[in-house]
């Protein structure tokens, strides 16, 4: 079981938005505006698959339907905030270096 922290939990959708924003340099508002475009579910499946090291098909078939990923396991959902913090830290470190 993961320890309790003061860091608020985040949704899979928020996680995907933050990761996409960080990797592309787009604002969160721009990322949200693009969500109505075709292919965004597949893109977010790819982000979750890559960042959480989970097979793409698992994300696509078992966690869907839709970009809110309502069937994502609770344990995985609880890990999102930690993965996000680690990725943002890594990106920031790589930019400074």
N, C-alpha and C positions, 0 to 999 in steps of 0.2 A: 504494500500500500504506500502511496506517495504521501510525504509529509504535508500538513496543512501550512499554507503560506498566506501572506497578506496580498499576494499578487492575485488580482481577479482572474477568474476563468474567462477564456475567450471561446467564441464559437468557431467551428470549422470555416465558415464564411469569412469571418474577421481575420482568421489566420491566413487564408488564401489571399485576401486583399492586401494584408500587410506584407506578405512575402513578395507578391507581384510588384507592389509599390517599391519595395526595397531593391529588388533586382533590376527593375526597369527605370527607376528614377521618376516614375509617374506619381502624381499626387493621389491620395486616396479617393478624392472626388472623381478624378479622371478614371481610375480603376473601376469605381462603381458605375460610372456612366457607360462603360464598355460592356457591362454585364448583360446587356440585352442583346449583344451580338451572338451570332451563331458560333458554337464551338467553345463557349466559356466553361461548360460543365466538363468537357474533356480536358481543358487546360487546368482547371482546378483539381481534377483527378490526378493529373500529372504532378502538380505541385505537392499534393498530399502524399502521393506515392514516393516521390523523390525525397522529400524532407523527412518523412517518417519511416522510410525504408520498408514500405509495404507494397506488395504486388499491385500493379495498376488495376488489374481485373477485380481484385478484392475491393478496392476503393469504388470502382465504377459500378459493380454489381451488388455488393453487399451493403454499402454505406448509403447508397442513393435512396430514393430518386431525388434529383434536384441538387442545386448548389449549396443547400443547407446541410446536406449529408446527415439526415435525421437518424439513421441506423448506425452511426459511428459508435463503437464500443465506448462506454463511459471512461474506462481506464485510458484509452487513447485520447479521448476528448480532454481529460485532465492533464495530459502531457503537453498539449499544444502550447500553453503559455511558456513552458520551459524551453521547448524547441525554438519558439519564436525569439525569445530573449537571446538564446545562444547564437542563432543565425544572424540577428541584427548586430550582435557584438562582433561576430566574425567579419561581417561585411564592413563594419566601421573600422575595425583593426586593419583590414586589407587596404582600405582607402587611405588611412593615415600612414601606413608603411611604404 
